[in-house]
Amino acid sequence: MSIDLTSLDKPTTRLLFTVELKPLQGDRFQPTGFPSLGAATYQTKTGAKLLVESAQSMANRMETTCWDVAKSEPISVLSGISHVTVTQKGKFLTDTMLEAHRLNSPYLLESRKNTTFIEKLKVELRCSEVGPTNRTVLAKVLLHYDVGSLLHGVFLAKPELKGGTLRVARALSAFIEASGTRVAASGGVKNDHVHPGKVEGDSKNHFGNIPFPRDEFTADRIDCHVNLDLGQIRGYGLGERAERLLILLALHRVRCLLDGDLRLRTACDLEPVDRASIVANRPSGFPLPSLADLESELRAAIDACKDMMAPSTFAFEDELKTGKDAKKDPGSDGNDVAEADEDDEQG
């Protein structure tokens, strides 16, 4: 049965889901933490809220659902989608589906011994031409090499690539937020059965019994919010075949995430309250298709776009050095890798 996407046509510009979650066991859960901040709590007009999982982390988690760890390749139903596998000495090293910034991976763009990939990008992105970036050309190149960059965003920060201005925002984003939150304070102790007594200075080196506080949370409600920017996808100018593929890929990642294990951390194991009946709140009534239906439709959509994209391989031939090695290297200033786009940082 074909998945009907006509309700997502113009003038609809967003596909929005709000999926209620609950802890798999008990009531407590552990939210994400941020350096120098801890848990992200905040007040709204409806009361206390808490960021359980950030948009950055959710992007990584959605892309992980599409990866076969044992085979170091996309899951079988996605065979044929575009992505770049990086090898070193003939062995798998990484892949743009695993890299935090996808095509802006240092293993692709910062290689000194093999510059073939960045040289191809310079030509295909028409970097020698003067004038504003042609967004459709950029979208076509991204589709050809790494379709995930059109969903999860990318920032090609290399100066050689149009001055480091080539940037695509996330078309698919998600975050998890809790409402009506309360602190569930607890704690624990790291036991040292050999030397339990505390001696001045020893605890800094992890000797002795070391107690610690711990804050988890309870909530009246936990929601996973999903936003697919249909206007951005149409704005790529790639045509109906590619648009259908991108929408189905996005829906597949959302469904895989919600059908799979939402064990975000040791003490944060969540699941949808009603996994079988997930319906969009914009456009109202659009159902999230089942995984079986999405897998069937994706196969046909990938085949329909095989002339527009292809998986590829790149050989990273540089030696990976430690920080000490980099300082010894007179040809390195230790600061070659372009700074990451803070909006795409890993969670």
Sine and cosine of phi, psi and omega as CSV:
sin_phi,cos_phi,sin_psi,cos_psi,sin_omega,cos_omega
0.00,0.00,0.80,-0.60,-0.04,-1.00
-0.96,0.27,0.66,-0.75,0.04,-1.00
-0.98,0.20,0.84,-0.55,-0.04,-1.00
-1.00,0.09,0.91,-0.41,0.00,-1.00
-0.95,-0.31,0.22,0.98,-0.08,-1.00
-0.89,0.45,-0.49,0.87,0.01,-1.00
-0.94,0.34,-0.16,0.99,0.02,-1.00
-0.99,-0.13,0.02,1.00,0.04,-1.00
-0.95,0.32,0.13,-0.99,0.07,-1.00
-0.81,0.59,0.57,-0.82,0.13,0.99
-1.00,0.00,0.19,0.98,0.00,-1.00
-0.91,0.41,0.80,-0.60,-0.03,-1.00
-0.92,-0.40,-0.23,0.97,-0.01,-1.00
-0.69,-0.73,0.58,-0.81,0.22,-0.98
-0.91,-0.41,0.90,-0.43,-0.12,-0.99
-0.86,-0.51,0.75,-0.66,0.10,-0.99
-0.85,-0.53,0.61,-0.79,0.21,-0.98
-0.82,-0.58,0.94,-0.33,-0.12,-0.99
-0.94,-0.35,0.89,-0.46,-0.01,-1.00
-0.96,0.27,0.73,-0.69,0.01,-1.00
-0.90,-0.43,0.25,-0.97,0.09,-1.00
-0.55,-0.83,0.43,-0.90,0.10,-1.00
-0.88,0.47,0.63,-0.78,-0.01,-1.00
-0.90,0.44,-0.57,0.82,0.04,-1.00
-0.65,-0.76,0.65,-0.76,0.05,-1.00
0.92,0.38,-0.39,-0.92,-0.07,-1.00
-0.86,-0.51,-0.30,0.96,-0.12,-0.99
-1.00,0.04,0.44,-0.90,0.10,-1.00
-0.47,-0.89,0.39,-0.92,-0.03,-1.00
-0.95,-0.30,0.89,-0.46,0.00,-1.00
-0.99,0.17,0.17,-0.99,0.13,-0.99
-0.90,0.43,0.45,-0.89,0.04,-1.00
-0.84,-0.54,0.47,-0.88,-0.04,-1.00
-0.83,-0.55,0.58,-0.82,0.01,-1.00
-0.83,0.56,0.70,-0.72,0.05,-1.00
0.89,0.46,0.20,0.98,0.00,-1.00
-0.74,-0.67,-0.66,0.75,-0.11,-0.99
0.99,0.16,-0.61,-0.79,0.01,-1.00
-0.94,0.34,0.62,-0.79,-0.02,-1.00
-1.00,0.00,1.00,-0.01,0.04,-1.00
-0.98,-0.21,0.50,-0.87,-0.01,-1.00
-0.36,-0.93,0.36,-0.93,-0.02,-1.00
-0.97,-0.23,0.66,-0.75,0.10,-0.99
-0.81,-0.59,0.06,-1.00,-0.01,-1.00
-0.91,0.41,-0.30,0.95,0.03,-1.00
-0.99,-0.17,0.01,1.00,0.05,-1.00
0.82,-0.58,-0.28,-0.96,-0.08,-1.00
-0.97,0.24,0.68,-0.74,0.06,-1.00
-0.74,-0.67,0.21,-0.98,-0.10,-1.00
-0.51,-0.86,0.72,-0.70,0.11,-0.99
-0.99,0.14,0.91,-0.41,-0.02,-1.00
-1.00,0.07,-0.65,0.76,0.02,-1.00
-0.54,-0.84,0.75,-0.66,-0.10,-0.99
-0.98,0.18,0.28,-0.96,0.05,-1.00
-0.89,0.46,-0.59,0.81,0.01,-1.00
-0.88,0.47,-0.74,0.67,-0.03,-1.00
-0.93,0.38,-0.62,0.79,-0.01,-1.00
-0.91,0.42,-0.57,0.82,0.06,-1.00
-0.88,0.47,-0.69,0.72,0.03,-1.00
-0.89,0.45,-0.65,0.76,-0.03,-1.00
-0.93,0.38,-0.63,0.78,0.01,-1.00
-0.91,0.41,-0.63,0.78,0.00,-1.00
-0.95,0.32,-0.52,0.85,0.03,-1.00
-0.90,0.44,-0.51,0.86,-0.01,-1.00
-0.89,0.45,-0.31,0.95,-0.06,-1.00
-0.99,-0.13,0.09,1.00,-0.14,-0.99
-0.92,-0.39,0.75,-0.67,0.08,-1.00
-1.00,-0.04,0.97,-0.24,-0.09,-1.00
-0.90,0.44,-0.64,0.77,-0.06,-1.00
-0.91,0.42,-0.57,0.82,-0.05,-1.00
-0.98,-0.18,-0.11,0.99,-0.05,-1.00
0.81,0.59,0.78,0.62,0.02,-1.00
-0.33,-0.94,0.21,-0.98,0.05,-1.00
-0.87,0.49,0.42,-0.91,0.06,-1.00
-0.86,0.51,0.41,-0.91,-0.20,-0.98
-0.85,0.53,-0.59,0.81,-0.04,-1.00
-0.91,0.41,-0.35,0.94,-0.01,-1.00
-0.98,-0.18,0.21,0.98,0.04,-1.00
-0.84,0.54,0.80,-0.60,-0.01,-1.00
0.95,-0.30,-0.22,0.98,0.06,-1.00
-0.95,0.31,0.39,-0.92,-0.04,-1.00
-0.99,0.16,0.71,-0.70,0.10,-0.99
-0.23,-0.97,0.33,-0.94,-0.01,-1.00
-0.91,-0.42,0.86,-0.51,0.09,-1.00
-1.00,-0.04,0.77,-0.64,0.01,-1.00
-0.97,-0.23,0.78,-0.62,0.03,-1.00
-0.90,-0.43,0.35,-0.94,0.13,-0.99
-0.66,-0.75,0.84,-0.53,-0.05,-1.00
0.82,0.57,0.63,0.78,0.07,-1.00
0.99,0.16,-0.03,1.00,-0.03,-1.00
-0.93,-0.38,0.47,-0.88,0.01,-1.00
-0.86,0.52,0.74,-0.68,0.05,-1.00
-0.91,-0.42,-0.80,0.60,0.02,-1.00
-0.29,-0.96,-0.07,-1.00,-0.03,-1.00
-0.47,-0.88,0.49,-0.87,0.01,-1.00
-0.89,0.46,-0.37,0.93,0.07,-1.00
-0.96,0.29,-0.26,0.97,0.01,-1.00
-0.96,-0.27,-0.37,0.93,-0.06,-1.00
-0.96,0.29,0.65,-0.76,-0.06,-1.00
-0.86,0.51,-0.49,0.87,-0.04,-1.00
-0.86,-0.52,0.39,0.92,0.12,-0.99
0.78,0.62,-0.89,-0.46,-0.06,-1.00
-0.92,0.40,-0.29,0.96,0.03,-1.00
-1.00,0.07,0.53,0.85,0.02,-1.00
-0.96,0.27,0.68,-0.73,0.06,-1.00
-0.90,0.44,-0.40,0.92,0.00,-1.00
-0.96,0.28,-0.22,0.98,0.09,-1.00
-0.98,-0.22,-0.68,0.73,-0.18,-0.98
-0.98,-0.19,-0.23,0.97,-0.06,-1.00
-0.94,-0.34,0.10,0.99,0.02,-1.00
-0.92,0.40,0.72,-0.70,0.03,-1.00
-1.00,-0.05,-0.52,0.86,-0.07,-1.00
-1.00,0.05,-0.39,0.92,-0.01,-1.00
-0.72,-0.69,0.98,-0.20,-0.05,-1.00
-0.96,-0.27,0.27,0.96,-0.09,-1.00
-0.89,0.46,-0.60,0.80,-0.08,-1.00
-0.93,0.36,-0.75,0.66,-0.01,-1.00
-0.91,0.40,-0.52,0.85,0.05,-1.00
-0.92,0.40,-0.63,0.78,0.06,-1.00
-0.90,0.43,-0.65,0.76,0.02,-1.00
-0.89,0.46,-0.65,0.76,0.01,-1.00
-0.84,0.54,-0.69,0.73,-0.02,-1.00
-0.95,0.32,-0.76,0.65,-0.10,-0.99
-0.94,0.33,-0.45,0.89,0.05,-1.00
-1.00,0.01,0.03,1.00,0.05,-1.00
0.84,0.55,0.73,0.69,-0.08,-1.00
-0.93,0.36,-0.30,0.95,0.01,-1.00
-0.99,0.16,-0.23,0.97,-0.03,-1.00
-0.98,0.19,0.61,-0.79,0.04,-1.00
-1.00,0.03,0.63,-0.78,0.05,-1.00
0.82,-0.57,0.04,-1.00,-0.04,-1.00
-0.92,0.38,0.36,-0.93,0.00,-1.00
-0.93,0.37,0.73,-0.69,0.12,-0.99
-0.99,0.14,0.96,-0.29,-0.12,-0.99
-0.91,0.41,-0.53,0.85,0.01,-1.00
-0.94,0.35,-0.63,0.78,0.07,-1.00
-0.88,0.47,-0.70,0.71,0.04,-1.00
-0.86,0.51,-0.72,0.70,-0.02,-1.00
-0.89,0.45,-0.64,0.77,0.01,-1.00
-0.91,0.43,-0.65,0.76,0.02,-1.00
-0.91,0.41,-0.69,0.73,0.02,-1.00
-0.90,0.44,-0.66,0.76,0.04,-1.00
-0.88,0.47,-0.65,0.76,-0.03,-1.00
-0.90,0.43,-0.67,0.75,-0.11,-0.99
-0.99,-0.12,-0.60,0.80,-0.10,-1.00
-0.37,-0.93,1.00,-0.06,-0.07,-1.00
-0.89,0.46,-0.45,0.89,0.01,-1.00
-0.89,0.47,-0.44,0.90,0.02,-1.00
-0.91,0.41,-0.45,0.90,0.02,-1.00
-0.98,0.18,-0.29,0.96,0.05,-1.00
-0.99,-0.13,-0.71,0.70,-0.14,-0.99
-0.98,-0.19,-0.05,1.00,0.06,-1.00
1.00,0.02,0.37,-0.93,0.04,-1.00
-0.35,-0.94,0.48,-0.88,0.05,-1.00
-0.73,-0.68,0.98,-0.18,0.00,-1.00
-0.99,0.17,1.00,-0.05,-0.22,-0.98
-1.00,0.08,-0.02,1.00,-0.03,-1.00
-0.93,0.36,0.75,-0.66,0.02,-1.00
-0.85,0.53,-0.51,0.86,-0.01,-1.00
-0.92,0.39,-0.31,0.95,-0.02,-1.00
-0.98,-0.20,1.00,0.10,0.02,-1.00
0.83,0.56,0.65,0.76,0.06,-1.00
0.94,0.34,0.32,0.95,0.00,-1.00
0.95,0.30,0.50,0.87,-0.05,-1.00
-0.95,-0.31,0.00,1.00,-0.08,-1.00
-0.98,0.18,0.93,-0.37,-0.16,-0.99
-0.58,-0.82,0.69,-0.72,0.08,-1.00
-0.80,-0.60,0.81,-0.58,0.02,-1.00
-0.96,0.28,0.26,-0.96,0.07,-1.00
-0.90,0.44,0.76,-0.65,0.17,-0.99
-1.00,0.01,-0.49,0.87,0.04,-1.00
-0.90,-0.43,0.85,-0.52,0.02,-1.00
-0.66,-0.75,0.35,-0.94,0.00,-1.00
-0.38,-0.93,0.42,-0.91,0.15,-0.99
-0.44,-0.90,0.34,-0.94,0.03,-1.00
-0.89,-0.46,0.78,-0.63,-0.08,-1.00
-0.75,-0.66,0.64,-0.77,0.04,-1.00
-0.93,-0.36,0.61,-0.79,-0.01,-1.00
-0.88,-0.48,0.49,-0.87,-0.02,-1.00
0.89,0.46,0.75,0.66,-0.13,-0.99
-1.00,0.04,0.51,-0.86,0.07,-1.00
-0.64,-0.77,0.58,-0.82,0.00,-1.00
-0.96,0.27,0.72,-0.69,0.13,-0.99
-0.93,-0.37,1.00,0.00,-0.09,-1.00
-0.97,0.24,0.68,-0.74,0.07,-1.00
-0.47,-0.88,-0.36,-0.93,0.00,-1.00
-0.03,-1.00,-0.15,-0.99,0.00,-1.00
-0.21,-0.98,-0.15,-0.99,0.02,-1.00
-0.53,-0.85,0.68,-0.74,0.14,-0.99
-1.00,0.03,0.93,-0.37,-0.09,-1.00
-1.00,0.04,0.65,-0.76,0.09,-1.00
-0.87,-0.49,0.99,-0.16,-0.07,-1.00
-0.96,0.28,-0.25,0.97,0.01,-1.00
-1.00,0.10,-0.69,0.72,-0.11,-0.99
-0.62,-0.78,0.94,0.33,-0.11,-0.99
-0.93,0.37,-0.47,0.88,-0.05,-1.00
-0.93,0.37,0.61,-0.79,0.01,-1.00
-1.00,0.02,0.78,-0.63,0.07,-1.00
-0.90,-0.43,0.62,-0.79,-0.03,-1.00
-0.77,0.64,0.84,-0.54,0.03,-1.00
1.00,-0.03,-0.36,0.93,-0.05,-1.00
-0.93,0.38,-0.58,0.81,-0.06,-1.00
-0.90,0.44,-0.47,0.89,0.05,-1.00
-0.90,0.43,-0.44,0.90,0.02,-1.00
-0.98,-0.20,0.23,0.97,0.11,-0.99
0.96,0.28,0.33,0.94,0.13,-0.99
-1.00,0.05,0.44,-0.90,0.08,-1.00
1.00,0.09,0.16,-0.99,0.09,-1.00
-0.97,0.24,0.83,-0.56,-0.08,-1.00
-0.85,-0.53,0.96,-0.26,0.04,-1.00
-0.97,0.24,0.43,-0.90,0.02,-1.00
-0.53,-0.85,0.54,-0.84,0.09,-1.00
-1.00,0.09,0.32,-0.95,0.00,-1.00
-0.50,-0.86,0.77,-0.64,0.06,-1.00
-0.92,-0.39,0.89,-0.45,0.20,-0.98
-0.94,-0.34,-0.07,-1.00,-0.07,-1.00
-0.66,-0.75,0.41,-0.91,0.25,-0.97
-0.88,-0.48,0.31,-0.95,-0.04,-1.00
-0.49,-0.87,0.47,-0.88,0.11,-0.99
-0.94,0.33,-0.51,0.86,-0.05,-1.00
-0.37,-0.93,0.60,-0.80,0.09,-1.00
-0.81,-0.58,0.78,-0.62,-0.05,-1.00
-0.80,-0.60,0.66,-0.75,0.20,-0.98
-0.99,-0.17,0.88,-0.47,-0.01,-1.00
-0.98,-0.21,0.79,-0.61,-0.01,-1.00
-0.85,-0.52,0.70,-0.71,-0.04,-1.00
-0.73,-0.69,0.89,-0.45,0.09,-1.00
-0.93,-0.36,0.89,-0.46,-0.05,-1.00
-0.99,0.11,1.00,-0.09,-0.02,-1.00
-0.94,0.35,-0.55,0.83,0.04,-1.00
-0.88,0.47,-0.65,0.76,0.03,-1.00
-0.91,0.42,-0.67,0.74,0.01,-1.00
-0.89,0.46,-0.68,0.73,0.04,-1.00
-0.92,0.38,-0.54,0.84,-0.02,-1.00
-0.93,0.37,-0.26,0.97,0.06,-1.00
-0.90,0.43,-0.42,0.91,0.01,-1.00
0.95,0.32,0.52,0.85,-0.08,-1.00
-1.00,-0.06,-0.14,0.99,0.01,-1.00
1.00,-0.10,0.20,-0.98,-0.13,-0.99
-0.90,0.43,-0.61,0.79,-0.02,-1.00
-0.87,0.49,-0.75,0.66,-0.02,-1.00
-0.93,0.36,-0.60,0.80,0.02,-1.00
-0.88,0.47,-0.69,0.72,0.03,-1.00
-0.90,0.44,-0.66,0.75,0.02,-1.00
-0.87,0.50,-0.74,0.68,-0.04,-1.00
-0.89,0.46,-0.66,0.75,0.01,-1.00
-0.91,0.41,-0.69,0.72,0.01,-1.00
-0.91,0.41,-0.63,0.78,0.06,-1.00
-0.88,0.48,-0.67,0.74,0.02,-1.00
-0.90,0.44,-0.72,0.69,0.00,-1.00
-0.89,0.45,-0.61,0.79,0.02,-1.00
-0.90,0.44,-0.66,0.75,-0.01,-1.00
-0.93,0.37,-0.63,0.78,0.04,-1.00
-0.91,0.42,-0.71,0.70,-0.02,-1.00
-0.91,0.42,-0.68,0.73,0.04,-1.00
-0.87,0.50,-0.66,0.75,-0.01,-1.00
-0.90,0.45,-0.72,0.69,-0.08,-1.00
-0.97,0.23,-0.47,0.88,0.05,-1.00
-0.99,0.15,-0.35,0.94,-0.05,-1.00
-1.00,0.02,-0.31,-0.95,0.00,-1.00
-1.00,0.08,0.87,-0.49,0.09,-1.00
-0.99,-0.10,0.80,0.60,0.06,-1.00
-1.00,0.00,1.00,0.00,-0.13,-0.99
-0.97,0.26,-0.54,0.84,0.04,-1.00
-0.47,-0.88,0.07,-1.00,-0.01,-1.00
-0.80,0.61,-0.71,0.70,-0.06,-1.00
-0.95,-0.31,0.52,0.85,0.04,-1.00
-0.61,-0.79,1.00,0.09,-0.04,-1.00
-0.88,-0.48,0.95,-0.33,-0.14,-0.99
-0.88,-0.48,0.27,-0.96,0.10,-0.99
-0.45,-0.89,0.43,-0.90,0.05,-1.00
-0.90,0.43,0.59,-0.81,0.07,-1.00
-0.90,0.43,-0.64,0.77,0.02,-1.00
-0.69,-0.73,1.00,0.00,-0.07,-1.00
-0.94,0.35,-0.47,0.88,-0.12,-0.99
-0.98,0.20,-0.42,0.91,-0.11,-0.99
-0.82,-0.57,0.95,0.33,0.02,-1.00
-0.99,-0.16,0.90,-0.43,-0.11,-0.99
-0.82,-0.57,0.65,-0.76,-0.02,-1.00
-0.94,0.34,0.52,-0.85,0.17,-0.99
-1.00,-0.08,-0.13,0.99,0.20,-0.98
-0.43,-0.90,0.86,-0.51,-0.17,0.98
-0.91,0.41,0.64,-0.77,-0.11,-0.99
-0.85,0.53,0.78,-0.62,0.10,-0.99
1.00,-0.07,-0.12,0.99,0.00,-1.00
-0.95,0.32,0.86,-0.51,-0.05,-1.00
-1.00,0.10,0.62,-0.79,0.15,-0.99
-0.95,0.30,0.89,-0.45,-0.06,-1.00
-0.87,0.49,0.36,-0.93,0.05,-1.00
-0.93,0.36,0.32,-0.95,-0.01,-1.00
-0.90,0.44,-0.63,0.77,-0.01,-1.00
-0.89,0.46,-0.69,0.72,0.01,-1.00
-0.91,0.41,-0.66,0.76,0.00,-1.00
-0.91,0.42,-0.66,0.75,0.00,-1.00
-0.89,0.45,-0.64,0.77,0.02,-1.00
-0.91,0.42,-0.70,0.71,-0.02,-1.00
-0.94,0.34,-0.57,0.82,-0.02,-1.00
-0.90,0.43,-0.62,0.78,-0.01,-1.00
-0.85,0.53,-0.70,0.71,0.00,-1.00
-0.93,0.37,-0.62,0.78,-0.02,-1.00
-0.93,0.38,-0.62,0.79,0.05,-1.00
-0.91,0.41,-0.69,0.72,0.02,-1.00
-0.89,0.46,-0.59,0.81,-0.02,-1.00
-0.93,0.36,-0.35,0.94,-0.06,-1.00
-0.93,-0.37,0.26,0.97,-0.09,-1.00
-0.92,0.40,-0.30,0.95,0.07,-1.00
-0.99,0.12,-0.11,0.99,-0.06,-1.00
-0.95,-0.31,-0.21,0.98,-0.07,-1.00
-0.45,-0.89,0.36,-0.93,0.02,-1.00
-0.28,-0.96,0.61,-0.80,0.12,-0.99
-0.93,0.37,0.53,-0.85,0.00,-1.00
-0.62,-0.78,0.18,-0.98,-0.04,-1.00
-0.77,-0.63,0.61,-0.79,0.03,-1.00
-0.75,-0.66,0.70,-0.71,0.00,-1.00
-0.99,-0.10,0.91,-0.41,0.09,-1.00
-1.00,0.02,0.94,-0.35,-0.16,-0.99
-0.97,-0.23,-0.06,1.00,0.00,-1.00
-0.96,0.27,0.39,-0.92,0.12,-0.99
-0.99,0.10,0.72,-0.69,0.07,-1.00
-0.99,0.16,0.84,-0.54,-0.10,-0.99
-0.94,-0.35,0.42,-0.91,0.14,-0.99
-0.99,0.15,0.14,-0.99,0.03,-1.00
-0.85,0.53,-0.61,0.79,0.01,-1.00
-0.92,0.40,-0.64,0.77,0.01,-1.00
-0.90,0.44,-0.64,0.77,-0.03,-1.00
-0.90,0.44,-0.59,0.80,0.01,-1.00
-0.92,0.38,-0.51,0.86,-0.01,-1.00
-0.98,0.21,-0.36,0.93,-0.08,-1.00
-0.98,0.19,0.93,-0.37,-0.03,-1.00
-0.92,0.40,-0.31,0.95,0.00,-1.00
-1.00,0.02,0.04,1.00,-0.04,-1.00
-0.84,-0.54,0.70,-0.71,0.08,-1.00
-0.99,-0.13,0.09,1.00,0.03,-1.00
0.96,0.29,0.15,0.99,-0.08,-1.00
-0.64,-0.77,0.64,0.77,-0.09,-1.00
-0.98,0.19,-0.54,0.84,-0.11,-0.99
-0.96,0.27,0.76,-0.65,-0.01,-1.00
-0.89,0.46,0.57,-0.82,0.02,-1.00
-0.89,0.46,0.59,-0.81,-0.04,-1.00
-0.97,0.24,0.49,-0.87,0.14,-0.99
-0.93,0.36,0.86,-0.50,-0.10,-0.99
-0.89,0.46,-0.39,0.92,0.02,-1.00
-0.97,0.25,-0.20,0.98,-0.01,-1.00
-0.91,-0.42,0.25,0.97,-0.05,-1.00
-0.91,0.42,0.42,-0.91,0.03,-1.00
-0.95,0.30,0.56,-0.83,0.03,-1.00
-0.98,0.19,0.00,0.00,0.00,0.00
